[in-house]
Amino acid sequence: MTTKNFEQLKRDVIQWACDRRIIPNAKASSQLLKAVSEMGELCDAENHDDTLEIKDAVGDVLVCLINYCALREIDIVDCLNGAYEIIKDRKGTLMPSGVFVKDGK
């Protein structure tokens, strides 16, 4: 299997969705609901500690989110970049209890 970067994979997913008329015939909301459904499958796989199903579900969630963004005419990489720009300078640590404790600001 050839390893592609995220940008190449994003283009391939969008082309796949166009070839199957998901784009432009689907509504963004249907892809969002599909992503939520796939998140449920991911949670189920996590609960069963099923690594193969976890990988499959994460991929399915990403496909749905890429399609959602394409239907909304926004770039998923821009979304990720924007989120990273907001969090990159945050300081803190995740406590064993699962609570994130911020340092400073």
C-alpha angles and dihedrals in degrees: 000000000000117000113230129188121247094259091054092047091048090054091047092050092049091048090049090051092048092049089055093044092243083126114069100011100054123079118237088238092059091054090047091052089048089053090053090050090051089049087057089054089049091052090049091050090048091051089053093043088233105160095187092052091044091056091046093049094047089052091048091050090051092049090052092047092048089051091046091053092046091052089049090046093237127125116243090209089057089051092051092045091051092050091048092049088056096048103032096091097040114120126206144086140252110244121219086253090065095251117129111222114202120218120218118338 
